[in-house]
């Protein structure tokens, strides 16, 4: 009986060692900052504005072909406006960087940390649950991303009022008329890693 138990124990240990040798740790891939982009779009009653903001650093984690995590730091002073030029561009960029909006002097970085990822029916599509920090305020967000071995794309809608960005919001101010600005803005993210 002892011999049989010893053989079972030995086989169990060998099996666990083989499983551990065959399982690969998650792979951390660094985001290529020169090829990755974040474009933003904000709407108001009288139209829209578009622009960009740069990623300061970032990485994604993969377990095989499954996205499992990631962290991204956004360089808020890099925020630019792309639909205007000259004085109008400078004025809007200055206003977006002011305390009315992103307060980049005191909050030079925003951060997104992926907390949980679940797969969808189509290969490469994932539902991401993350924590987004803007102006020192962290809130959970959920969005869908398409991720492959070397790239990922996502469109993310963010309610700015959750991050104490209330300027021009009809939810907080009355009689704004055509000066009202939508609470949500949109980010179109394209990552290369």
Number of C-alpha atoms within 10 A of each C-alpha: 6 7 8 9 10 11 12 12 12 12 12 12 12 12 12 12 12 11 11 11 9 9 11 10 11 16 15 15 16 17 22 17 15 10 10 17 19 20 19 22 18 16 16 17 12 10 9 13 15 17 17 18 18 19 23 16 15 20 19 22 19 18 14 13 14 19 28 21 20 20 18 20 18 21 18 24 19 16 21 22 22 15 12 16 11 7 9 12 15 13 13 16 19 18 14 18 20 14 17 13 19 24 19 21 12 11 16 18 21 21 22 20 20 21 15 16 19 13 16 13 7 8 12 16 20 22 16 22 18 22 18 20 18 23 20 15 13 16 13 13 17 17 14 18 22 18 22 17 14 11 14 19 19 19 17 17 17 16 15 18 16 14 18 16 18 19 18 20 19 16 13 10 11 10 8 13 11 11 13 19 22 20 21 17 19 17 20 15 16 18 23 20 18
